[in-house]
Amino acid sequence: MKALTALSDFEHGFVTAAALAARLGDPNLAAKMLGSAGSQALDCSELNAVDKQQLQLVNQQPGMKLTGLGKHN
């Protein structure tokens, strides 16, 4: 099993922005943002519960493989 690494400051900010896009009603846009940056498989376990909840919706989009979101993830 691959060891998970902590998010860089940039990754943390970027994935938080994607969670905000999902919170504003567009999880598909958030998935496109993450996918275009090559960030579709980040470990999000260090994020807060609200962001994780939004990213669970993003993770349902095609190609998303975010981990550390809880609920069987």
HTML snippet that shows the backbone in 3Dmol.js (N, CA, C, O; Angstrom):
<script src="https://3Dmol.org/build/3Dmol-min.js"></script>
<div id="view" style="width:600px;height:400px;position:relative"></div>
<script>
const pdb = `
ATOM      1  N   MET A   1       0.835  -1.175   0.000  1.00  0.00           N
ATOM      2  CA  MET A   1       0.000   0.000   0.000  1.00  0.00           C
ATOM      3  C   MET A   1       0.886   1.247   0.000  1.00  0.00           C
ATOM      4  O   MET A   1       1.851   1.326   0.760  1.00  0.00           O
ATOM      5  N   LYS A   2       0.561   2.204  -0.841  1.00  0.00           N
ATOM      6  CA  LYS A   2       1.339   3.427  -0.971  1.00  0.00           C
ATOM      7  C   LYS A   2       1.123   4.328   0.244  1.00  0.00           C
ATOM      8  O   LYS A   2      -0.011   4.536   0.676  1.00  0.00           O
ATOM      9  N   ALA A   3       2.211   4.857   0.790  1.00  0.00           N
ATOM     10  CA  ALA A   3       2.096   5.781   1.910  1.00  0.00           C
ATOM     11  C   ALA A   3       1.551   7.116   1.415  1.00  0.00           C
ATOM     12  O   ALA A   3       1.984   7.632   0.385  1.00  0.00           O
ATOM     13  N   LEU A   4       0.609   7.660   2.153  1.00  0.00           N
ATOM     14  CA  LEU A   4       0.008   8.930   1.770  1.00  0.00           C
ATOM     15  C   LEU A   4       0.847  10.072   2.314  1.00  0.00           C
ATOM     16  O   LEU A   4       1.349  10.006   3.437  1.00  0.00           O
ATOM     17  N   THR A   5       0.996  11.120   1.511  1.00  0.00           N
ATOM     18  CA  THR A   5       1.783  12.264   1.937  1.00  0.00           C
ATOM     19  C   THR A   5       0.864  13.441   2.241  1.00  0.00           C
ATOM     20  O   THR A   5      -0.249  13.529   1.722  1.00  0.00           O
ATOM     21  N   ALA A   6       1.343  14.329   3.078  1.00  0.00           N
ATOM     22  CA  ALA A   6       0.563  15.517   3.425  1.00  0.00           C
ATOM     23  C   ALA A   6       0.445  16.428   2.209  1.00  0.00           C
ATOM     24  O   ALA A   6       1.315  16.439   1.339  1.00  0.00           O
ATOM     25  N   LEU A   7      -0.630  17.180   2.163  1.00  0.00           N
ATOM     26  CA  LEU A   7      -0.832  18.129   1.076  1.00  0.00           C
ATOM     27  C   LEU A   7       0.146  19.293   1.217  1.00  0.00           C
ATOM     28  O   LEU A   7       0.421  19.754   2.324  1.00  0.00           O
ATOM     29  N   SER A   8       0.665  19.760   0.086  1.00  0.00           N
ATOM     30  CA  SER A   8       1.458  20.988   0.112  1.00  0.00           C
ATOM     31  C   SER A   8       0.505  22.155   0.360  1.00  0.00           C
ATOM     32  O   SER A   8      -0.712  21.992   0.271  1.00  0.00           O
ATOM     33  N   ASP A   9       1.045  23.310   0.666  1.00  0.00           N
ATOM     34  CA  ASP A   9       0.187  24.484   0.868  1.00  0.00           C
ATOM     35  C   ASP A   9      -0.627  24.775  -0.385  1.00  0.00           C
ATOM     36  O   ASP A   9      -1.805  25.120  -0.295  1.00  0.00           O
ATOM     37  N   PHE A  10      -0.002  24.638  -1.556  1.00  0.00           N
ATOM     38  CA  PHE A  10      -0.712  24.878  -2.813  1.00  0.00           C
ATOM     39  C   PHE A  10      -1.846  23.876  -2.991  1.00  0.00           C
ATOM     40  O   PHE A  10      -2.974  24.262  -3.299  1.00  0.00           O
ATOM     41  N   GLU A  11      -1.550  22.580  -2.796  1.00  0.00           N
ATOM     42  CA  GLU A  11      -2.578  21.549  -2.948  1.00  0.00           C
ATOM     43  C   GLU A  11      -3.726  21.771  -1.967  1.00  0.00           C
ATOM     44  O   GLU A  11      -4.895  21.621  -2.323  1.00  0.00           O
ATOM     45  N   HIS A  12      -3.386  22.128  -0.739  1.00  0.00           N
ATOM     46  CA  HIS A  12      -4.418  22.368   0.274  1.00  0.00           C
ATOM     47  C   HIS A  12      -5.331  23.506  -0.170  1.00  0.00           C
ATOM     48  O   HIS A  12      -6.554  23.389  -0.089  1.00  0.00           O
ATOM     49  N   GLY A  13      -4.751  24.594  -0.634  1.00  0.00           N
ATOM     50  CA  GLY A  13      -5.547  25.723  -1.109  1.00  0.00           C
ATOM     51  C   GLY A  13      -6.370  25.385  -2.334  1.00  0.00           C
ATOM     52  O   GLY A  13      -7.519  25.807  -2.459  1.00  0.00           O
ATOM     53  N   PHE A  14      -5.772  24.619  -3.243  1.00  0.00           N
ATOM     54  CA  PHE A  14      -6.455  24.272  -4.490  1.00  0.00           C
ATOM     55  C   PHE A  14      -7.640  23.351  -4.235  1.00  0.00           C
ATOM     56  O   PHE A  14      -8.716  23.553  -4.797  1.00  0.00           O
ATOM     57  N   VAL A  15      -7.452  22.350  -3.398  1.00  0.00           N
ATOM     58  CA  VAL A  15      -8.541  21.412  -3.116  1.00  0.00           C
ATOM     59  C   VAL A  15      -9.624  22.099  -2.270  1.00  0.00           C
ATOM     60  O   VAL A  15     -10.800  21.752  -2.376  1.00  0.00           O
ATOM     61  N   THR A  16      -9.239  23.058  -1.440  1.00  0.00           N
ATOM     62  CA  THR A  16     -10.229  23.839  -0.701  1.00  0.00           C
ATOM     63  C   THR A  16     -11.052  24.695  -1.658  1.00  0.00           C
ATOM     64  O   THR A  16     -12.261  24.834  -1.479  1.00  0.00           O
ATOM     65  N   ALA A  17     -10.408  25.268  -2.672  1.00  0.00           N
ATOM     66  CA  ALA A  17     -11.134  26.040  -3.693  1.00  0.00           C
ATOM     67  C   ALA A  17     -12.093  25.139  -4.467  1.00  0.00           C
ATOM     68  O   ALA A  17     -13.203  25.555  -4.799  1.00  0.00           O
ATOM     69  N   ALA A  18     -11.675  23.919  -4.753  1.00  0.00           N
ATOM     70  CA  ALA A  18     -12.554  22.972  -5.441  1.00  0.00           C
ATOM     71  C   ALA A  18     -13.758  22.628  -4.566  1.00  0.00           C
ATOM     72  O   ALA A  18     -14.880  22.521  -5.062  1.00  0.00           O
ATOM     73  N   ALA A  19     -13.527  22.458  -3.271  1.00  0.00           N
ATOM     74  CA  ALA A  19     -14.637  22.190  -2.348  1.00  0.00           C
ATOM     75  C   ALA A  19     -15.606  23.367  -2.331  1.00  0.00           C
ATOM     76  O   ALA A  19     -16.820  23.173  -2.253  1.00  0.00           O
ATOM     77  N   LEU A  20     -15.079  24.577  -2.402  1.00  0.00           N
ATOM     78  CA  LEU A  20     -15.940  25.762  -2.441  1.00  0.00           C
ATOM     79  C   LEU A  20     -16.765  25.792  -3.724  1.00  0.00           C
ATOM     80  O   LEU A  20     -17.942  26.149  -3.692  1.00  0.00           O
ATOM     81  N   ALA A  21     -16.158  25.421  -4.852  1.00  0.00           N
ATOM     82  CA  ALA A  21     -16.912  25.355  -6.112  1.00  0.00           C
ATOM     83  C   ALA A  21     -18.057  24.354  -5.991  1.00  0.00           C
ATOM     84  O   ALA A  21     -19.163  24.607  -6.469  1.00  0.00           O
ATOM     85  N   ALA A  22     -17.790  23.224  -5.353  1.00  0.00           N
ATOM     86  CA  ALA A  22     -18.846  22.227  -5.149  1.00  0.00           C
ATOM     87  C   ALA A  22     -19.922  22.776  -4.219  1.00  0.00           C
ATOM     88  O   ALA A  22     -21.112  22.560  -4.448  1.00  0.00           O
ATOM     89  N   ARG A  23     -19.510  23.478  -3.181  1.00  0.00           N
ATOM     90  CA  ARG A  23     -20.461  24.060  -2.229  1.00  0.00           C
ATOM     91  C   ARG A  23     -21.360  25.086  -2.914  1.00  0.00           C
ATOM     92  O   ARG A  23     -22.521  25.249  -2.538  1.00  0.00           O
ATOM     93  N   LEU A  24     -20.825  25.776  -3.918  1.00  0.00           N
ATOM     94  CA  LEU A  24     -21.604  26.762  -4.667  1.00  0.00           C
ATOM     95  C   LEU A  24     -22.506  26.110  -5.706  1.00  0.00           C
ATOM     96  O   LEU A  24     -23.235  26.796  -6.422  1.00  0.00           O
ATOM     97  N   GLY A  25     -22.455  24.778  -5.787  1.00  0.00           N
ATOM     98  CA  GLY A  25     -23.420  24.062  -6.616  1.00  0.00           C
ATOM     99  C   GLY A  25     -22.882  23.385  -7.846  1.00  0.00           C
ATOM    100  O   GLY A  25     -23.667  22.920  -8.672  1.00  0.00           O
ATOM    101  N   ASP A  26     -21.565  23.306  -8.011  1.00  0.00           N
ATOM    102  CA  ASP A  26     -21.043  22.709  -9.234  1.00  0.00           C
ATOM    103  C   ASP A  26     -19.912  21.717  -8.961  1.00  0.00           C
ATOM    104  O   ASP A  26     -18.744  22.034  -9.189  1.00  0.00           O
ATOM    105  N   PRO A  27     -20.253  20.505  -8.470  1.00  0.00           N
ATOM    106  CA  PRO A  27     -19.207  19.511  -8.223  1.00  0.00           C
ATOM    107  C   PRO A  27     -18.490  19.082  -9.501  1.00  0.00           C
ATOM    108  O   PRO A  27     -17.339  18.649  -9.444  1.00  0.00           O
ATOM    109  N   ASN A  28     -19.153  19.196 -10.655  1.00  0.00           N
ATOM    110  CA  ASN A  28     -18.500  18.846 -11.912  1.00  0.00           C
ATOM    111  C   ASN A  28     -17.376  19.834 -12.225  1.00  0.00           C
ATOM    112  O   ASN A  28     -16.306  19.423 -12.673  1.00  0.00           O
ATOM    113  N   LEU A  29     -17.600  21.122 -11.997  1.00  0.00           N
ATOM    114  CA  LEU A  29     -16.551  22.126 -12.188  1.00  0.00           C
ATOM    115  C   LEU A  29     -15.378  21.840 -11.264  1.00  0.00           C
ATOM    116  O   LEU A  29     -14.222  21.925 -11.676  1.00  0.00           O
ATOM    117  N   ALA A  30     -15.676  21.501 -10.017  1.00  0.00           N
ATOM    118  CA  ALA A  30     -14.623  21.179  -9.060  1.00  0.00           C
ATOM    119  C   ALA A  30     -13.803  19.985  -9.541  1.00  0.00           C
ATOM    120  O   ALA A  30     -12.577  19.990  -9.430  1.00  0.00           O
ATOM    121  N   ALA A  31     -14.468  18.968 -10.073  1.00  0.00           N
ATOM    122  CA  ALA A  31     -13.764  17.791 -10.590  1.00  0.00           C
ATOM    123  C   ALA A  31     -12.889  18.166 -11.784  1.00  0.00           C
ATOM    124  O   ALA A  31     -11.768  17.675 -11.912  1.00  0.00           O
ATOM    125  N   LYS A  32     -13.395  19.027 -12.649  1.00  0.00           N
ATOM    126  CA  LYS A  32     -12.599  19.474 -13.801  1.00  0.00           C
ATOM    127  C   LYS A  32     -11.381  20.266 -13.343  1.00  0.00           C
ATOM    128  O   LYS A  32     -10.295  20.113 -13.904  1.00  0.00           O
ATOM    129  N   MET A  33     -11.551  21.109 -12.331  1.00  0.00           N
ATOM    130  CA  MET A  33     -10.423  21.871 -11.781  1.00  0.00           C
ATOM    131  C   MET A  33      -9.338  20.921 -11.282  1.00  0.00           C
ATOM    132  O   MET A  33      -8.166  21.059 -11.630  1.00  0.00           O
ATOM    133  N   LEU A  34      -9.746  19.961 -10.466  1.00  0.00           N
ATOM    134  CA  LEU A  34      -8.781  19.024  -9.891  1.00  0.00           C
ATOM    135  C   LEU A  34      -8.142  18.158 -10.968  1.00  0.00           C
ATOM    136  O   LEU A  34      -6.935  17.918 -10.944  1.00  0.00           O
ATOM    137  N   GLY A  35      -8.957  17.687 -11.914  1.00  0.00           N
ATOM    138  CA  GLY A  35      -8.438  16.839 -12.981  1.00  0.00           C
ATOM    139  C   GLY A  35      -7.443  17.558 -13.867  1.00  0.00           C
ATOM    140  O   GLY A  35      -6.421  16.984 -14.243  1.00  0.00           O
ATOM    141  N   SER A  36      -7.725  18.806 -14.207  1.00  0.00           N
ATOM    142  CA  SER A  36      -6.817  19.543 -15.090  1.00  0.00           C
ATOM    143  C   SER A  36      -5.492  19.852 -14.407  1.00  0.00           C
ATOM    144  O   SER A  36      -4.482  20.065 -15.077  1.00  0.00           O
ATOM    145  N   ALA A  37      -5.490  19.876 -13.082  1.00  0.00           N
ATOM    146  CA  ALA A  37      -4.256  20.113 -12.333  1.00  0.00           C
ATOM    147  C   ALA A  37      -3.553  18.810 -11.955  1.00  0.00           C
ATOM    148  O   ALA A  37      -2.510  18.836 -11.302  1.00  0.00           O
ATOM    149  N   GLY A  38      -4.121  17.667 -12.364  1.00  0.00           N
ATOM    150  CA  GLY A  38      -3.531  16.380 -12.006  1.00  0.00           C
ATOM    151  C   GLY A  38      -3.694  16.056 -10.531  1.00  0.00           C
ATOM    152  O   GLY A  38      -2.897  15.309  -9.962  1.00  0.00           O
ATOM    153  N   SER A  39      -4.711  16.609  -9.919  1.00  0.00           N
ATOM    154  CA  SER A  39      -4.921  16.450  -8.478  1.00  0.00           C
ATOM    155  C   SER A  39      -6.159  15.632  -8.158  1.00  0.00           C
ATOM    156  O   SER A  39      -6.807  15.862  -7.136  1.00  0.00           O
ATOM    157  N   GLN A  40      -6.493  14.687  -9.014  1.00  0.00           N
ATOM    158  CA  GLN A  40      -7.721  13.917  -8.823  1.00  0.00           C
ATOM    159  C   GLN A  40      -7.572  12.769  -7.834  1.00  0.00           C
ATOM    160  O   GLN A  40      -8.553  12.085  -7.544  1.00  0.00           O
ATOM    161  N   ALA A  41      -6.371  12.538  -7.308  1.00  0.00           N
ATOM    162  CA  ALA A  41      -6.164  11.410  -6.390  1.00  0.00           C
ATOM    163  C   ALA A  41      -5.459  11.842  -5.104  1.00  0.00           C
ATOM    164  O   ALA A  41      -4.621  11.107  -4.581  1.00  0.00           O
ATOM    165  N   LEU A  42      -5.787  13.011  -4.601  1.00  0.00           N
ATOM    166  CA  LEU A  42      -5.144  13.507  -3.384  1.00  0.00           C
ATOM    167  C   LEU A  42      -5.735  12.872  -2.131  1.00  0.00           C
ATOM    168  O   LEU A  42      -6.890  12.448  -2.119  1.00  0.00           O
ATOM    169  N   ASP A  43      -4.918  12.812  -1.068  1.00  0.00           N
ATOM    170  CA  ASP A  43      -5.393  12.402   0.252  1.00  0.00           C
ATOM    171  C   ASP A  43      -5.908  13.653   0.953  1.00  0.00           C
ATOM    172  O   ASP A  43      -5.132  14.557   1.264  1.00  0.00           O
ATOM    173  N   CYS A  44      -7.187  13.706   1.198  1.00  0.00           N
ATOM    174  CA  CYS A  44      -7.836  14.897   1.759  1.00  0.00           C
ATOM    175  C   CYS A  44      -8.131  14.759   3.243  1.00  0.00           C
ATOM    176  O   CYS A  44      -8.946  15.508   3.781  1.00  0.00           O
ATOM    177  N   SER A  45      -7.485  13.819   3.910  1.00  0.00           N
ATOM    178  CA  SER A  45      -7.815  13.538   5.308  1.00  0.00           C
ATOM    179  C   SER A  45      -7.540  14.709   6.241  1.00  0.00           C
ATOM    180  O   SER A  45      -8.134  14.775   7.317  1.00  0.00           O
ATOM    181  N   GLU A  46      -6.663  15.631   5.871  1.00  0.00           N
ATOM    182  CA  GLU A  46      -6.351  16.752   6.764  1.00  0.00           C
ATOM    183  C   GLU A  46      -7.316  17.933   6.621  1.00  0.00           C
ATOM    184  O   GLU A  46      -7.202  18.915   7.355  1.00  0.00           O
ATOM    185  N   LEU A  47      -8.256  17.844   5.689  1.00  0.00           N
ATOM    186  CA  LEU A  47      -9.221  18.929   5.496  1.00  0.00           C
ATOM    187  C   LEU A  47     -10.318  18.879   6.552  1.00  0.00           C
ATOM    188  O   LEU A  47     -10.495  17.862   7.223  1.00  0.00           O
ATOM    189  N   ASN A  48     -11.050  19.973   6.697  1.00  0.00           N
ATOM    190  CA  ASN A  48     -12.132  20.000   7.684  1.00  0.00           C
ATOM    191  C   ASN A  48     -13.343  19.219   7.171  1.00  0.00           C
ATOM    192  O   ASN A  48     -13.432  18.888   5.989  1.00  0.00           O
ATOM    193  N   ALA A  49     -14.264  18.937   8.077  1.00  0.00           N
ATOM    194  CA  ALA A  49     -15.415  18.079   7.767  1.00  0.00           C
ATOM    195  C   ALA A  49     -16.317  18.668   6.688  1.00  0.00           C
ATOM    196  O   ALA A  49     -16.868  17.926   5.876  1.00  0.00           O
ATOM    197  N   VAL A  50     -16.477  19.985   6.667  1.00  0.00           N
ATOM    198  CA  VAL A  50     -17.337  20.623   5.667  1.00  0.00           C
ATOM    199  C   VAL A  50     -16.748  20.443   4.271  1.00  0.00           C
ATOM    200  O   VAL A  50     -17.468  20.098   3.334  1.00  0.00           O
ATOM    201  N   ASP A  51     -15.447  20.675   4.129  1.00  0.00           N
ATOM    202  CA  ASP A  51     -14.799  20.484   2.828  1.00  0.00           C
ATOM    203  C   ASP A  51     -14.861  19.022   2.397  1.00  0.00           C
ATOM    204  O   ASP A  51     -15.103  18.730   1.226  1.00  0.00           O
ATOM    205  N   LYS A  52     -14.643  18.106   3.334  1.00  0.00           N
ATOM    206  CA  LYS A  52     -14.718  16.678   3.003  1.00  0.00           C
ATOM    207  C   LYS A  52     -16.104  16.300   2.494  1.00  0.00           C
ATOM    208  O   LYS A  52     -16.238  15.516   1.554  1.00  0.00           O
ATOM    209  N   GLN A  53     -17.131  16.863   3.120  1.00  0.00           N
ATOM    210  CA  GLN A  53     -18.498  16.564   2.696  1.00  0.00           C
ATOM    211  C   GLN A  53     -18.715  17.017   1.253  1.00  0.00           C
ATOM    212  O   GLN A  53     -19.311  16.287   0.462  1.00  0.00           O
ATOM    213  N   GLN A  54     -18.245  18.195   0.909  1.00  0.00           N
ATOM    214  CA  GLN A  54     -18.392  18.693  -0.460  1.00  0.00           C
ATOM    215  C   GLN A  54     -17.561  17.866  -1.437  1.00  0.00           C
ATOM    216  O   GLN A  54     -17.997  17.596  -2.556  1.00  0.00           O
ATOM    217  N   LEU A  55     -16.373  17.469  -1.014  1.00  0.00           N
ATOM    218  CA  LEU A  55     -15.503  16.689  -1.891  1.00  0.00           C
ATOM    219  C   LEU A  55     -16.030  15.274  -2.114  1.00  0.00           C
ATOM    220  O   LEU A  55     -15.657  14.627  -3.093  1.00  0.00           O
ATOM    221  N   GLN A  56     -16.890  14.784  -1.223  1.00  0.00           N
ATOM    222  CA  GLN A  56     -17.532  13.493  -1.479  1.00  0.00           C
ATOM    223  C   GLN A  56     -18.401  13.585  -2.724  1.00  0.00           C
ATOM    224  O   GLN A  56     -18.481  12.627  -3.493  1.00  0.00           O
ATOM    225  N   LEU A  57     -19.056  14.731  -2.933  1.00  0.00           N
ATOM    226  CA  LEU A  57     -19.840  14.943  -4.156  1.00  0.00           C
ATOM    227  C   LEU A  57     -18.927  15.023  -5.375  1.00  0.00           C
ATOM    228  O   LEU A  57     -19.248  14.488  -6.436  1.00  0.00           O
ATOM    229  N   VAL A  58     -17.803  15.686  -5.218  1.00  0.00           N
ATOM    230  CA  VAL A  58     -16.828  15.799  -6.308  1.00  0.00           C
ATOM    231  C   VAL A  58     -16.297  14.419  -6.663  1.00  0.00           C
ATOM    232  O   VAL A  58     -16.099  14.105  -7.837  1.00  0.00           O
ATOM    233  N   ASN A  59     -16.067  13.601  -5.649  1.00  0.00           N
ATOM    234  CA  ASN A  59     -15.488  12.276  -5.859  1.00  0.00           C
ATOM    235  C   ASN A  59     -16.419  11.349  -6.637  1.00  0.00           C
ATOM    236  O   ASN A  59     -15.978  10.311  -7.131  1.00  0.00           O
ATOM    237  N   GLN A  60     -17.687  11.702  -6.753  1.00  0.00           N
ATOM    238  CA  GLN A  60     -18.639  10.906  -7.535  1.00  0.00           C
ATOM    239  C   GLN A  60     -18.536  11.202  -9.030  1.00  0.00           C
ATOM    240  O   GLN A  60     -19.133  10.500  -9.847  1.00  0.00           O
ATOM    241  N   GLN A  61     -17.786  12.230  -9.384  1.00  0.00           N
ATOM    242  CA  GLN A  61     -17.624  12.591 -10.791  1.00  0.00           C
ATOM    243  C   GLN A  61     -16.615  11.640 -11.445  1.00  0.00           C
ATOM    244  O   GLN A  61     -15.725  11.126 -10.767  1.00  0.00           O
ATOM    245  N   PRO A  62     -16.746  11.403 -12.748  1.00  0.00           N
ATOM    246  CA  PRO A  62     -15.828  10.491 -13.445  1.00  0.00           C
ATOM    247  C   PRO A  62     -14.363  10.905 -13.287  1.00  0.00           C
ATOM    248  O   PRO A  62     -14.011  12.076 -13.428  1.00  0.00           O
ATOM    249  N   GLY A  63     -13.525   9.917 -12.992  1.00  0.00           N
ATOM    250  CA  GLY A  63     -12.086  10.127 -12.903  1.00  0.00           C
ATOM    251  C   GLY A  63     -11.570  10.562 -11.547  1.00  0.00           C
ATOM    252  O   GLY A  63     -10.358  10.636 -11.347  1.00  0.00           O
ATOM    253  N   MET A  64     -12.459  10.850 -10.614  1.00  0.00           N
ATOM    254  CA  MET A  64     -12.029  11.319  -9.295  1.00  0.00           C
ATOM    255  C   MET A  64     -11.706  10.134  -8.388  1.00  0.00           C
ATOM    256  O   MET A  64     -12.461   9.164  -8.319  1.00  0.00           O
ATOM    257  N   LYS A  65     -10.570  10.229  -7.692  1.00  0.00           N
ATOM    258  CA  LYS A  65     -10.115   9.170  -6.792  1.00  0.00           C
ATOM    259  C   LYS A  65      -9.581   9.770  -5.500  1.00  0.00           C
ATOM    260  O   LYS A  65      -8.572   9.307  -4.969  1.00  0.00           O
ATOM    261  N   LEU A  66     -10.251  10.793  -4.996  1.00  0.00           N
ATOM    262  CA  LEU A  66      -9.820  11.426  -3.758  1.00  0.00           C
ATOM    263  C   LEU A  66      -9.962  10.442  -2.605  1.00  0.00           C
ATOM    264  O   LEU A  66     -10.901   9.646  -2.575  1.00  0.00           O
ATOM    265  N   THR A  67      -9.040  10.494  -1.666  1.00  0.00           N
ATOM    266  CA  THR A  67      -9.087   9.616  -0.496  1.00  0.00           C
ATOM    267  C   THR A  67      -9.147  10.468   0.767  1.00  0.00           C
ATOM    268  O   THR A  67      -8.957  11.683   0.724  1.00  0.00           O
ATOM    269  N   GLY A  68      -9.414   9.810   1.889  1.00  0.00           N
ATOM    270  CA  GLY A  68      -9.427  10.486   3.176  1.00  0.00           C
ATOM    271  C   GLY A  68     -10.671  11.317   3.424  1.00  0.00           C
ATOM    272  O   GLY A  68     -10.646  12.250   4.227  1.00  0.00           O
ATOM    273  N   LEU A  69     -11.758  10.986   2.742  1.00  0.00           N
ATOM    274  CA  LEU A  69     -12.988  11.763   2.878  1.00  0.00           C
ATOM    275  C   LEU A  69     -13.970  11.155   3.872  1.00  0.00           C
ATOM    276  O   LEU A  69     -15.011  11.753   4.145  1.00  0.00           O
ATOM    277  N   GLY A  70     -13.667   9.990   4.413  1.00  0.00           N
ATOM    278  CA  GLY A  70     -14.597   9.320   5.320  1.00  0.00           C
ATOM    279  C   GLY A  70     -15.642   8.555   4.531  1.00  0.00           C
ATOM    280  O   GLY A  70     -15.599   8.511   3.302  1.00  0.00           O
ATOM    281  N   LYS A  71     -16.581   7.954   5.246  1.00  0.00           N
ATOM    282  CA  LYS A  71     -17.655   7.170   4.630  1.00  0.00           C
ATOM    283  C   LYS A  71     -17.123   6.209   3.561  1.00  0.00           C
ATOM    284  O   LYS A  71     -17.416   6.358   2.375  1.00  0.00           O
ATOM    285  N   HIS A  72     -16.349   5.237   3.996  1.00  0.00           N
ATOM    286  CA  HIS A  72     -15.804   4.182   3.131  1.00  0.00           C
ATOM    287  C   HIS A  72     -14.805   4.718   2.120  1.00  0.00           C
ATOM    288  O   HIS A  72     -14.673   4.166   1.028  1.00  0.00           O
ATOM    289  N   ASN A  73     -14.122   5.755   2.459  1.00  0.00           N
ATOM    290  CA  ASN A  73     -13.128   6.304   1.540  1.00  0.00           C
ATOM    291  C   ASN A  73     -11.823   6.343   2.262  1.00  0.00           C
ATOM    292  O   ASN A  73     -10.817   6.770   1.695  1.00  0.00           O
TER     293      ASN A  73
END
`;
const viewer = $3Dmol.createViewer("view");
viewer.addModel(pdb, "pdb");
viewer.setStyle({}, {cartoon: {color: "spectrum"}});
viewer.zoomTo();
viewer.render();
</script>
